[in-house]
Every structure is written in structure tokens, then in C-alpha cells.
Amino acid sequence: MKTEELTAKILDENPNMDNYQLALVVSKRADELLNGAVSKLNIDPKSIKAADLALMEIAQGLLKVKGFVDAEK
């Protein structure tokens, strides 16, 4: 799946998250992966960029994104 499709899927499934918040989450997870965290996917982390791998993990629901609340509540 393309990066744009993954991003759209994540944002559709998380209506209270915007692009900026998603970028923060992807950045944090990519940093964890680059510092030795084990991927939750059966993909060699050396064969793909850390940010793409993080985005794929989030899109497949393998990571829970916490800390973003709906401003209307």
C-alpha cells in the first residue's frame, strides 16, 4: 500500500487525529525502531524505511495511538 493510502486509512479510522498528530506518532515510533525496537510486522526493518514501517504498523492496528482527545467533549 502506498504511503498516501496508509495515511488516509489511519486518518479515516481516527477522526479525532489530524495530519500533524499522525506525523508525531509516526516519528516517535520510527525513532523507537531505529533505536532497536522490534517491529510488530514480519518485515525486515533493514529492507524498509523506519517511517514507512511505523506507518504500516499503525495502519494495521498493531499500535494503539493514545493521548489525542476530541476537542468537542
mmCIF file of the N, C-alpha and C atoms, coordinates in Angstrom:
data_MODEL
# 
_entry.id   MODEL 
# 
loop_
_atom_site.group_PDB 
_atom_site.id 
_atom_site.type_symbol 
_atom_site.label_atom_id 
_atom_site.label_alt_id 
_atom_site.label_comp_id 
_atom_site.label_asym_id 
_atom_site.label_entity_id 
_atom_site.label_seq_id 
_atom_site.pdbx_PDB_ins_code 
_atom_site.Cartn_x 
_atom_site.Cartn_y 
_atom_site.Cartn_z 
_atom_site.occupancy 
_atom_site.B_iso_or_equiv 
_atom_site.pdbx_formal_charge 
_atom_site.auth_seq_id 
_atom_site.auth_comp_id 
_atom_site.auth_asym_id 
_atom_site.auth_atom_id 
_atom_site.pdbx_PDB_model_num 
ATOM 1   N N  . MET A 1 1  ? 0.848   -1.172 0.000  1.00 0.00 ? 1  MET A N  1 
ATOM 2   C CA . MET A 1 1  ? 0.000   0.000  0.000  1.00 0.00 ? 1  MET A CA 1 
ATOM 3   C C  . MET A 1 1  ? 0.897   1.240  0.000  1.00 0.00 ? 1  MET A C  1 
ATOM 4   N N  . LYS A 1 2  ? 0.483   2.251  -0.701 1.00 0.00 ? 2  LYS A N  1 
ATOM 5   C CA . LYS A 1 2  ? 1.247   3.483  -0.768 1.00 0.00 ? 2  LYS A CA 1 
ATOM 6   C C  . LYS A 1 2  ? 1.118   4.270  0.529  1.00 0.00 ? 2  LYS A C  1 
ATOM 7   N N  . THR A 1 3  ? 2.097   5.125  0.762  1.00 0.00 ? 3  THR A N  1 
ATOM 8   C CA . THR A 1 3  ? 2.109   5.946  1.968  1.00 0.00 ? 3  THR A CA 1 
ATOM 9   C C  . THR A 1 3  ? 0.837   6.787  2.086  1.00 0.00 ? 3  THR A C  1 
ATOM 10  N N  . GLU A 1 4  ? 0.414   7.345  0.966  1.00 0.00 ? 4  GLU A N  1 
ATOM 11  C CA . GLU A 1 4  ? -0.793  8.189  0.977  1.00 0.00 ? 4  GLU A CA 1 
ATOM 12  C C  . GLU A 1 4  ? -2.027  7.380  1.356  1.00 0.00 ? 4  GLU A C  1 
ATOM 13  N N  . GLU A 1 5  ? -2.107  6.145  0.871  1.00 0.00 ? 5  GLU A N  1 
ATOM 14  C CA . GLU A 1 5  ? -3.250  5.286  1.191  1.00 0.00 ? 5  GLU A CA 1 
ATOM 15  C C  . GLU A 1 5  ? -3.243  4.893  2.655  1.00 0.00 ? 5  GLU A C  1 
ATOM 16  N N  . LEU A 1 6  ? -2.063  4.587  3.198  1.00 0.00 ? 6  LEU A N  1 
ATOM 17  C CA . LEU A 1 6  ? -1.948  4.246  4.617  1.00 0.00 ? 6  LEU A CA 1 
ATOM 18  C C  . LEU A 1 6  ? -2.350  5.429  5.488  1.00 0.00 ? 6  LEU A C  1 
ATOM 19  N N  . THR A 1 7  ? -1.874  6.604  5.117  1.00 0.00 ? 7  THR A N  1 
ATOM 20  C CA . THR A 1 7  ? -2.201  7.812  5.875  1.00 0.00 ? 7  THR A CA 1 
ATOM 21  C C  . THR A 1 7  ? -3.702  8.065  5.859  1.00 0.00 ? 7  THR A C  1 
ATOM 22  N N  . ALA A 1 8  ? -4.311  7.952  4.692  1.00 0.00 ? 8  ALA A N  1 
ATOM 23  C CA . ALA A 1 8  ? -5.757  8.169  4.577  1.00 0.00 ? 8  ALA A CA 1 
ATOM 24  C C  . ALA A 1 8  ? -6.523  7.152  5.414  1.00 0.00 ? 8  ALA A C  1 
ATOM 25  N N  . LYS A 1 9  ? -6.092  5.892  5.390  1.00 0.00 ? 9  LYS A N  1 
ATOM 26  C CA . LYS A 1 9  ? -6.762  4.851  6.171  1.00 0.00 ? 9  LYS A CA 1 
ATOM 27  C C  . LYS A 1 9  ? -6.692  5.163  7.667  1.00 0.00 ? 9  LYS A C  1 
ATOM 28  N N  . ILE A 1 10 ? -5.515  5.548  8.140  1.00 0.00 ? 10 ILE A N  1 
ATOM 29  C CA . ILE A 1 10 ? -5.354  5.857  9.569  1.00 0.00 ? 10 ILE A CA 1 
ATOM 30  C C  . ILE A 1 10 ? -6.224  7.039  9.968  1.00 0.00 ? 10 ILE A C  1 
ATOM 31  N N  . LEU A 1 11 ? -6.215  8.089  9.158  1.00 0.00 ? 11 LEU A N  1 
ATOM 32  C CA . LEU A 1 11 ? -6.990  9.281  9.495  1.00 0.00 ? 11 LEU A CA 1 
ATOM 33  C C  . LEU A 1 11 ? -8.488  9.021  9.417  1.00 0.00 ? 11 LEU A C  1 
ATOM 34  N N  . ASP A 1 12 ? -8.932  8.133  8.512  1.00 0.00 ? 12 ASP A N  1 
ATOM 35  C CA . ASP A 1 12 ? -10.349 7.766  8.439  1.00 0.00 ? 12 ASP A CA 1 
ATOM 36  C C  . ASP A 1 12 ? -10.784 6.992  9.680  1.00 0.00 ? 12 ASP A C  1 
ATOM 37  N N  . GLU A 1 13 ? -9.894  6.123  10.169 1.00 0.00 ? 13 GLU A N  1 
ATOM 38  C CA . GLU A 1 13 ? -10.219 5.305  11.339 1.00 0.00 ? 13 GLU A CA 1 
ATOM 39  C C  . GLU A 1 13 ? -10.078 6.069  12.651 1.00 0.00 ? 13 GLU A C  1 
ATOM 40  N N  . ASN A 1 14 ? -9.388  7.201  12.626 1.00 0.00 ? 14 ASN A N  1 
ATOM 41  C CA . ASN A 1 14 ? -9.174  8.027  13.813 1.00 0.00 ? 14 ASN A CA 1 
ATOM 42  C C  . ASN A 1 14 ? -9.597  9.459  13.510 1.00 0.00 ? 14 ASN A C  1 
ATOM 43  N N  . PRO A 1 15 ? -10.902 9.737  13.520 1.00 0.00 ? 15 PRO A N  1 
ATOM 44  C CA . PRO A 1 15 ? -11.377 11.060 13.101 1.00 0.00 ? 15 PRO A CA 1 
ATOM 45  C C  . PRO A 1 15 ? -10.921 12.215 13.995 1.00 0.00 ? 15 PRO A C  1 
ATOM 46  N N  . ASN A 1 16 ? -10.485 11.918 15.211 1.00 0.00 ? 16 ASN A N  1 
ATOM 47  C CA . ASN A 1 16 ? -10.041 12.989 16.101 1.00 0.00 ? 16 ASN A CA 1 
ATOM 48  C C  . ASN A 1 16 ? -8.538  13.245 15.976 1.00 0.00 ? 16 ASN A C  1 
ATOM 49  N N  . MET A 1 17 ? -7.878  12.621 15.005 1.00 0.00 ? 17 MET A N  1 
ATOM 50  C CA . MET A 1 17 ? -6.454  12.818 14.777 1.00 0.00 ? 17 MET A CA 1 
ATOM 51  C C  . MET A 1 17 ? -6.262  13.586 13.466 1.00 0.00 ? 17 MET A C  1 
ATOM 52  N N  . ASP A 1 18 ? -5.322  14.531 13.462 1.00 0.00 ? 18 ASP A N  1 
ATOM 53  C CA . ASP A 1 18 ? -5.025  15.243 12.227 1.00 0.00 ? 18 ASP A CA 1 
ATOM 54  C C  . ASP A 1 18 ? -3.651  14.834 11.705 1.00 0.00 ? 18 ASP A C  1 
ATOM 55  N N  . ASN A 1 19 ? -3.277  15.382 10.567 1.00 0.00 ? 19 ASN A N  1 
ATOM 56  C CA . ASN A 1 19 ? -2.003  15.023 9.928  1.00 0.00 ? 19 ASN A CA 1 
ATOM 57  C C  . ASN A 1 19 ? -0.809  15.296 10.835 1.00 0.00 ? 19 ASN A C  1 
ATOM 58  N N  . TYR A 1 20 ? -0.840  16.404 11.543 1.00 0.00 ? 20 TYR A N  1 
ATOM 59  C CA . TYR A 1 20 ? 0.273   16.773 12.421 1.00 0.00 ? 20 TYR A CA 1 
ATOM 60  C C  . TYR A 1 20 ? 0.432   15.751 13.539 1.00 0.00 ? 20 TYR A C  1 
ATOM 61  N N  . GLN A 1 21 ? -0.657  15.368 14.154 1.00 0.00 ? 21 GLN A N  1 
ATOM 62  C CA . GLN A 1 21 ? -0.601  14.391 15.241 1.00 0.00 ? 21 GLN A CA 1 
ATOM 63  C C  . GLN A 1 21 ? -0.110  13.037 14.728 1.00 0.00 ? 21 GLN A C  1 
ATOM 64  N N  . LEU A 1 22 ? -0.557  12.650 13.548 1.00 0.00 ? 22 LEU A N  1 
ATOM 65  C CA . LEU A 1 22 ? -0.095  11.394 12.959 1.00 0.00 ? 22 LEU A CA 1 
ATOM 66  C C  . LEU A 1 22 ? 1.404   11.456 12.695 1.00 0.00 ? 22 LEU A C  1 
ATOM 67  N N  . ALA A 1 23 ? 1.874   12.581 12.207 1.00 0.00 ? 23 ALA A N  1 
ATOM 68  C CA . ALA A 1 23 ? 3.305   12.735 11.954 1.00 0.00 ? 23 ALA A CA 1 
ATOM 69  C C  . ALA A 1 23 ? 4.108   12.579 13.238 1.00 0.00 ? 23 ALA A C  1 
ATOM 70  N N  . LEU A 1 24 ? 3.599   13.092 14.345 1.00 0.00 ? 24 LEU A N  1 
ATOM 71  C CA . LEU A 1 24 ? 4.277   12.952 15.637 1.00 0.00 ? 24 LEU A CA 1 
ATOM 72  C C  . LEU A 1 24 ? 4.350   11.489 16.074 1.00 0.00 ? 24 LEU A C  1 
ATOM 73  N N  . VAL A 1 25 ? 3.253   10.771 15.894 1.00 0.00 ? 25 VAL A N  1 
ATOM 74  C CA . VAL A 1 25 ? 3.205   9.366  16.289 1.00 0.00 ? 25 VAL A CA 1 
ATOM 75  C C  . VAL A 1 25 ? 4.147   8.528  15.417 1.00 0.00 ? 25 VAL A C  1 
ATOM 76  N N  . VAL A 1 26 ? 4.118   8.778  14.109 1.00 0.00 ? 26 VAL A N  1 
ATOM 77  C CA . VAL A 1 26 ? 4.994   8.040  13.193 1.00 0.00 ? 26 VAL A CA 1 
ATOM 78  C C  . VAL A 1 26 ? 6.449   8.340  13.522 1.00 0.00 ? 26 VAL A C  1 
ATOM 79  N N  . SER A 1 27 ? 6.738   9.587  13.806 1.00 0.00 ? 27 SER A N  1 
ATOM 80  C CA . SER A 1 27 ? 8.110   9.978  14.140 1.00 0.00 ? 27 SER A CA 1 
ATOM 81  C C  . SER A 1 27 ? 8.602   9.286  15.399 1.00 0.00 ? 27 SER A C  1 
ATOM 82  N N  . LYS A 1 28 ? 7.764   9.237  16.416 1.00 0.00 ? 28 LYS A N  1 
ATOM 83  C CA . LYS A 1 28 ? 8.154   8.590  17.673 1.00 0.00 ? 28 LYS A CA 1 
ATOM 84  C C  . LYS A 1 28 ? 8.394   7.097  17.470 1.00 0.00 ? 28 LYS A C  1 
ATOM 85  N N  . ARG A 1 29 ? 7.495   6.442  16.730 1.00 0.00 ? 29 ARG A N  1 
ATOM 86  C CA . ARG A 1 29 ? 7.661   5.006  16.502 1.00 0.00 ? 29 ARG A CA 1 
ATOM 87  C C  . ARG A 1 29 ? 8.881   4.729  15.610 1.00 0.00 ? 29 ARG A C  1 
ATOM 88  N N  . ALA A 1 30 ? 9.096   5.551  14.607 1.00 0.00 ? 30 ALA A N  1 
ATOM 89  C CA . ALA A 1 30 ? 10.267  5.376  13.741 1.00 0.00 ? 30 ALA A CA 1 
ATOM 90  C C  . ALA A 1 30 ? 11.544  5.520  14.551 1.00 0.00 ? 30 ALA A C  1 
ATOM 91  N N  . ASP A 1 31 ? 11.562  6.455  15.468 1.00 0.00 ? 31 ASP A N  1 
ATOM 92  C CA . ASP A 1 31 ? 12.728  6.637  16.344 1.00 0.00 ? 31 ASP A CA 1 
ATOM 93  C C  . ASP A 1 31 ? 12.953  5.393  17.199 1.00 0.00 ? 31 ASP A C  1 
ATOM 94  N N  . GLU A 1 32 ? 11.870  4.825  17.730 1.00 0.00 ? 32 GLU A N  1 
ATOM 95  C CA . GLU A 1 32 ? 11.983  3.598  18.517 1.00 0.00 ? 32 GLU A CA 1 
ATOM 96  C C  . GLU A 1 32 ? 12.565  2.464  17.667 1.00 0.00 ? 32 GLU A C  1 
ATOM 97  N N  . LEU A 1 33 ? 12.076  2.337  16.435 1.00 0.00 ? 33 LEU A N  1 
ATOM 98  C CA . LEU A 1 33 ? 12.563  1.282  15.548 1.00 0.00 ? 33 LEU A CA 1 
ATOM 99  C C  . LEU A 1 33 ? 14.040  1.469  15.224 1.00 0.00 ? 33 LEU A C  1 
ATOM 100 N N  . LEU A 1 34 ? 14.440  2.705  14.993 1.00 0.00 ? 34 LEU A N  1 
ATOM 101 C CA . LEU A 1 34 ? 15.845  2.985  14.683 1.00 0.00 ? 34 LEU A CA 1 
ATOM 102 C C  . LEU A 1 34 ? 16.759  2.730  15.882 1.00 0.00 ? 34 LEU A C  1 
ATOM 103 N N  . ASN A 1 35 ? 16.181  2.790  17.084 1.00 0.00 ? 35 ASN A N  1 
ATOM 104 C CA . ASN A 1 35 ? 16.959  2.560  18.303 1.00 0.00 ? 35 ASN A CA 1 
ATOM 105 C C  . ASN A 1 35 ? 16.842  1.133  18.819 1.00 0.00 ? 35 ASN A C  1 
ATOM 106 N N  . GLY A 1 36 ? 16.380  0.214  17.950 1.00 0.00 ? 36 GLY A N  1 
ATOM 107 C CA . GLY A 1 36 ? 16.415  -1.194 18.311 1.00 0.00 ? 36 GLY A CA 1 
ATOM 108 C C  . GLY A 1 36 ? 15.102  -1.854 18.688 1.00 0.00 ? 36 GLY A C  1 
ATOM 109 N N  . ALA A 1 37 ? 13.996  -1.139 18.655 1.00 0.00 ? 37 ALA A N  1 
ATOM 110 C CA . ALA A 1 37 ? 12.712  -1.765 18.976 1.00 0.00 ? 37 ALA A CA 1 
ATOM 111 C C  . ALA A 1 37 ? 12.378  -2.818 17.919 1.00 0.00 ? 37 ALA A C  1 
ATOM 112 N N  . VAL A 1 38 ? 11.718  -3.864 18.335 1.00 0.00 ? 38 VAL A N  1 
ATOM 113 C CA . VAL A 1 38 ? 11.347  -4.953 17.439 1.00 0.00 ? 38 VAL A CA 1 
ATOM 114 C C  . VAL A 1 38 ? 10.066  -4.575 16.701 1.00 0.00 ? 38 VAL A C  1 
ATOM 115 N N  . SER A 1 39 ? 10.070  -4.774 15.394 1.00 0.00 ? 39 SER A N  1 
ATOM 116 C CA . SER A 1 39 ? 8.897   -4.489 14.580 1.00 0.00 ? 39 SER A CA 1 
ATOM 117 C C  . SER A 1 39 ? 7.781   -5.466 14.910 1.00 0.00 ? 39 SER A C  1 
ATOM 118 N N  . LYS A 1 40 ? 6.557   -5.002 14.846 1.00 0.00 ? 40 LYS A N  1 
ATOM 119 C CA . LYS A 1 40 ? 5.404   -5.853 15.088 1.00 0.00 ? 40 LYS A CA 1 
ATOM 120 C C  . LYS A 1 40 ? 4.939   -6.547 13.809 1.00 0.00 ? 40 LYS A C  1 
ATOM 121 N N  . LEU A 1 41 ? 5.616   -6.273 12.706 1.00 0.00 ? 41 LEU A N  1 
ATOM 122 C CA . LEU A 1 41 ? 5.322   -6.905 11.428 1.00 0.00 ? 41 LEU A CA 1 
ATOM 123 C C  . LEU A 1 41 ? 6.435   -7.881 11.074 1.00 0.00 ? 41 LEU A C  1 
ATOM 124 N N  . ASN A 1 42 ? 6.139   -8.834 10.234 1.00 0.00 ? 42 ASN A N  1 
ATOM 125 C CA . ASN A 1 42 ? 7.153   -9.784 9.781  1.00 0.00 ? 42 ASN A CA 1 
ATOM 126 C C  . ASN A 1 42 ? 7.895   -9.225 8.573  1.00 0.00 ? 42 ASN A C  1 
ATOM 127 N N  . ILE A 1 43 ? 8.471   -8.043 8.742  1.00 0.00 ? 43 ILE A N  1 
ATOM 128 C CA . ILE A 1 43 ? 9.226   -7.374 7.689  1.00 0.00 ? 43 ILE A CA 1 
ATOM 129 C C  . ILE A 1 43 ? 10.594  -7.050 8.253  1.00 0.00 ? 43 ILE A C  1 
ATOM 130 N N  . ASP A 1 44 ? 11.615  -7.317 7.462  1.00 0.00 ? 44 ASP A N  1 
ATOM 131 C CA . ASP A 1 44 ? 12.969  -6.987 7.883  1.00 0.00 ? 44 ASP A CA 1 
ATOM 132 C C  . ASP A 1 44 ? 13.095  -5.464 7.961  1.00 0.00 ? 44 ASP A C  1 
ATOM 133 N N  . PRO A 1 45 ? 13.386  -4.916 9.135  1.00 0.00 ? 45 PRO A N  1 
ATOM 134 C CA . PRO A 1 45 ? 13.458  -3.461 9.281  1.00 0.00 ? 45 PRO A CA 1 
ATOM 135 C C  . PRO A 1 45 ? 14.566  -2.825 8.454  1.00 0.00 ? 45 PRO A C  1 
ATOM 136 N N  . LYS A 1 46 ? 15.504  -3.622 7.990  1.00 0.00 ? 46 LYS A N  1 
ATOM 137 C CA . LYS A 1 46 ? 16.582  -3.068 7.174  1.00 0.00 ? 46 LYS A CA 1 
ATOM 138 C C  . LYS A 1 46 ? 16.163  -2.942 5.709  1.00 0.00 ? 46 LYS A C  1 
ATOM 139 N N  . SER A 1 47 ? 15.034  -3.550 5.340  1.00 0.00 ? 47 SER A N  1 
ATOM 140 C CA . SER A 1 47 ? 14.589  -3.517 3.950  1.00 0.00 ? 47 SER A CA 1 
ATOM 141 C C  . SER A 1 47 ? 13.592  -2.395 3.670  1.00 0.00 ? 47 SER A C  1 
ATOM 142 N N  . ILE A 1 48 ? 13.223  -1.636 4.686  1.00 0.00 ? 48 ILE A N  1 
ATOM 143 C CA . ILE A 1 48 ? 12.214  -0.594 4.536  1.00 0.00 ? 48 ILE A CA 1 
ATOM 144 C C  . ILE A 1 48 ? 12.570  0.567  5.456  1.00 0.00 ? 48 ILE A C  1 
ATOM 145 N N  . LYS A 1 49 ? 12.158  1.747  5.079  1.00 0.00 ? 49 LYS A N  1 
ATOM 146 C CA . LYS A 1 49 ? 12.423  2.924  5.917  1.00 0.00 ? 49 LYS A CA 1 
ATOM 147 C C  . LYS A 1 49 ? 11.634  2.798  7.222  1.00 0.00 ? 49 LYS A C  1 
ATOM 148 N N  . ALA A 1 50 ? 12.224  3.293  8.294  1.00 0.00 ? 50 ALA A N  1 
ATOM 149 C CA . ALA A 1 50 ? 11.597  3.189  9.611  1.00 0.00 ? 50 ALA A CA 1 
ATOM 150 C C  . ALA A 1 50 ? 10.251  3.907  9.647  1.00 0.00 ? 50 ALA A C  1 
ATOM 151 N N  . ALA A 1 51 ? 10.155  5.055  9.001  1.00 0.00 ? 51 ALA A N  1 
ATOM 152 C CA . ALA A 1 51 ? 8.889   5.806  9.000  1.00 0.00 ? 51 ALA A CA 1 
ATOM 153 C C  . ALA A 1 51 ? 7.802   5.031  8.264  1.00 0.00 ? 51 ALA A C  1 
ATOM 154 N N  . ASP A 1 52 ? 8.145   4.377  7.158  1.00 0.00 ? 52 ASP A N  1 
ATOM 155 C CA . ASP A 1 52 ? 7.166   3.579  6.424  1.00 0.00 ? 52 ASP A CA 1 
ATOM 156 C C  . ASP A 1 52 ? 6.719   2.374  7.247  1.00 0.00 ? 52 ASP A C  1 
ATOM 157 N N  . LEU A 1 53 ? 7.654   1.755  7.930  1.00 0.00 ? 53 LEU A N  1 
ATOM 158 C CA . LEU A 1 53 ? 7.326   0.618  8.781  1.00 0.00 ? 53 LEU A CA 1 
ATOM 159 C C  . LEU A 1 53 ? 6.409   1.047  9.924  1.00 0.00 ? 53 LEU A C  1 
ATOM 160 N N  . ALA A 1 54 ? 6.702   2.179  10.525 1.00 0.00 ? 54 ALA A N  1 
ATOM 161 C CA . ALA A 1 54 ? 5.856   2.704  11.608 1.00 0.00 ? 54 ALA A CA 1 
ATOM 162 C C  . ALA A 1 54 ? 4.452   2.991  11.100 1.00 0.00 ? 54 ALA A C  1 
ATOM 163 N N  . LEU A 1 55 ? 4.355   3.586  9.932  1.00 0.00 ? 55 LEU A N  1 
ATOM 164 C CA . LEU A 1 55 ? 3.052   3.888  9.346  1.00 0.00 ? 55 LEU A CA 1 
ATOM 165 C C  . LEU A 1 55 ? 2.272   2.612  9.067  1.00 0.00 ? 55 LEU A C  1 
ATOM 166 N N  . MET A 1 56 ? 2.948   1.591  8.590  1.00 0.00 ? 56 MET A N  1 
ATOM 167 C CA . MET A 1 56 ? 2.289   0.310  8.326  1.00 0.00 ? 56 MET A CA 1 
ATOM 168 C C  . MET A 1 56 ? 1.796   -0.332 9.621  1.00 0.00 ? 56 MET A C  1 
ATOM 169 N N  . GLU A 1 57 ? 2.577   -0.247 10.687 1.00 0.00 ? 57 GLU A N  1 
ATOM 170 C CA . GLU A 1 57 ? 2.153   -0.813 11.977 1.00 0.00 ? 57 GLU A CA 1 
ATOM 171 C C  . GLU A 1 57 ? 0.908   -0.102 12.497 1.00 0.00 ? 57 GLU A C  1 
ATOM 172 N N  . ILE A 1 58 ? 0.877   1.202  12.378 1.00 0.00 ? 58 ILE A N  1 
ATOM 173 C CA . ILE A 1 58 ? -0.272  1.976  12.859 1.00 0.00 ? 58 ILE A CA 1 
ATOM 174 C C  . ILE A 1 58 ? -1.502  1.675  12.015 1.00 0.00 ? 58 ILE A C  1 
ATOM 175 N N  . ALA A 1 59 ? -1.330  1.609  10.692 1.00 0.00 ? 59 ALA A N  1 
ATOM 176 C CA . ALA A 1 59 ? -2.459  1.350  9.789  1.00 0.00 ? 59 ALA A CA 1 
ATOM 177 C C  . ALA A 1 59 ? -3.076  -0.027 10.027 1.00 0.00 ? 59 ALA A C  1 
ATOM 178 N N  . GLN A 1 60 ? -2.264  -1.004 10.394 1.00 0.00 ? 60 GLN A N  1 
ATOM 179 C CA . GLN A 1 60 ? -2.776  -2.349 10.637 1.00 0.00 ? 60 GLN A CA 1 
ATOM 180 C C  . GLN A 1 60 ? -3.313  -2.525 12.049 1.00 0.00 ? 60 GLN A C  1 
ATOM 181 N N  . GLY A 1 61 ? -3.269  -1.460 12.836 1.00 0.00 ? 61 GLY A N  1 
ATOM 182 C CA . GLY A 1 61 ? -3.828  -1.512 14.181 1.00 0.00 ? 61 GLY A CA 1 
ATOM 183 C C  . GLY A 1 61 ? -2.955  -2.229 15.188 1.00 0.00 ? 61 GLY A C  1 
ATOM 184 N N  . LEU A 1 62 ? -1.686  -2.383 14.872 1.00 0.00 ? 62 LEU A N  1 
ATOM 185 C CA . LEU A 1 62 ? -0.767  -3.064 15.783 1.00 0.00 ? 62 LEU A CA 1 
ATOM 186 C C  . LEU A 1 62 ? -0.280  -2.150 16.903 1.00 0.00 ? 62 LEU A C  1 
ATOM 187 N N  . LEU A 1 63 ? -0.450  -0.862 16.717 1.00 0.00 ? 63 LEU A N  1 
ATOM 188 C CA . LEU A 1 63 ? -0.089  0.118  17.749 1.00 0.00 ? 63 LEU A CA 1 
ATOM 189 C C  . LEU A 1 63 ? -1.324  0.921  18.103 1.00 0.00 ? 63 LEU A C  1 
ATOM 190 N N  . LYS A 1 64 ? -1.533  1.137  19.357 1.00 0.00 ? 64 LYS A N  1 
ATOM 191 C CA . LYS A 1 64 ? -2.634  1.972  19.810 1.00 0.00 ? 64 LYS A CA 1 
ATOM 192 C C  . LYS A 1 64 ? -2.125  3.398  19.961 1.00 0.00 ? 64 LYS A C  1 
ATOM 193 N N  . VAL A 1 65 ? -2.841  4.325  19.370 1.00 0.00 ? 65 VAL A N  1 
ATOM 194 C CA . VAL A 1 65 ? -2.470  5.731  19.444 1.00 0.00 ? 65 VAL A CA 1 
ATOM 195 C C  . VAL A 1 65 ? -3.273  6.351  20.573 1.00 0.00 ? 65 VAL A C  1 
ATOM 196 N N  . LYS A 1 66 ? -2.568  6.783  21.612 1.00 0.00 ? 66 LYS A N  1 
ATOM 197 C CA . LYS A 1 66 ? -3.226  7.351  22.780 1.00 0.00 ? 66 LYS A CA 1 
ATOM 198 C C  . LYS A 1 66 ? -2.849  8.817  22.932 1.00 0.00 ? 66 LYS A C  1 
ATOM 199 N N  . GLY A 1 67 ? -3.655  9.536  23.667 1.00 0.00 ? 67 GLY A N  1 
ATOM 200 C CA . GLY A 1 67 ? -3.295  10.899 24.022 1.00 0.00 ? 67 GLY A CA 1 
ATOM 201 C C  . GLY A 1 67 ? -3.986  11.970 23.197 1.00 0.00 ? 67 GLY A C  1 
ATOM 202 N N  . PHE A 1 68 ? -4.774  11.594 22.205 1.00 0.00 ? 68 PHE A N  1 
ATOM 203 C CA . PHE A 1 68 ? -5.484  12.578 21.414 1.00 0.00 ? 68 PHE A CA 1 
ATOM 204 C C  . PHE A 1 68 ? -6.970  12.507 21.762 1.00 0.00 ? 68 PHE A C  1 
ATOM 205 N N  . VAL A 1 69 ? -7.487  13.599 22.258 1.00 0.00 ? 69 VAL A N  1 
ATOM 206 C CA . VAL A 1 69 ? -8.876  13.628 22.692 1.00 0.00 ? 69 VAL A CA 1 
ATOM 207 C C  . VAL A 1 69 ? -9.671  14.524 21.757 1.00 0.00 ? 69 VAL A C  1 
ATOM 208 N N  . ASP A 1 70 ? -10.948 14.250 21.699 1.00 0.00 ? 70 ASP A N  1 
ATOM 209 C CA . ASP A 1 70 ? -11.840 15.031 20.862 1.00 0.00 ? 70 ASP A CA 1 
ATOM 210 C C  . ASP A 1 70 ? -12.079 16.372 21.553 1.00 0.00 ? 70 ASP A C  1 
ATOM 211 N N  . ALA A 1 71 ? -11.846 17.456 20.847 1.00 0.00 ? 71 ALA A N  1 
ATOM 212 C CA . ALA A 1 71 ? -11.974 18.798 21.418 1.00 0.00 ? 71 ALA A CA 1 
ATOM 213 C C  . ALA A 1 71 ? -13.426 19.142 21.740 1.00 0.00 ? 71 ALA A C  1 
ATOM 214 N N  . GLU A 1 72 ? -14.388 18.451 21.135 1.00 0.00 ? 72 GLU A N  1 
ATOM 215 C CA . GLU A 1 72 ? -15.803 18.745 21.358 1.00 0.00 ? 72 GLU A CA 1 
ATOM 216 C C  . GLU A 1 72 ? -16.320 18.172 22.652 1.00 0.00 ? 72 GLU A C  1 
ATOM 217 N N  . LYS A 1 73 ? -15.611 17.262 23.270 1.00 0.00 ? 73 LYS A N  1 
ATOM 218 C CA . LYS A 1 73 ? -16.102 16.621 24.511 1.00 0.00 ? 73 LYS A CA 1 
ATOM 219 C C  . LYS A 1 73 ? -15.747 17.424 25.707 1.00 0.00 ? 73 LYS A C  1 
# 
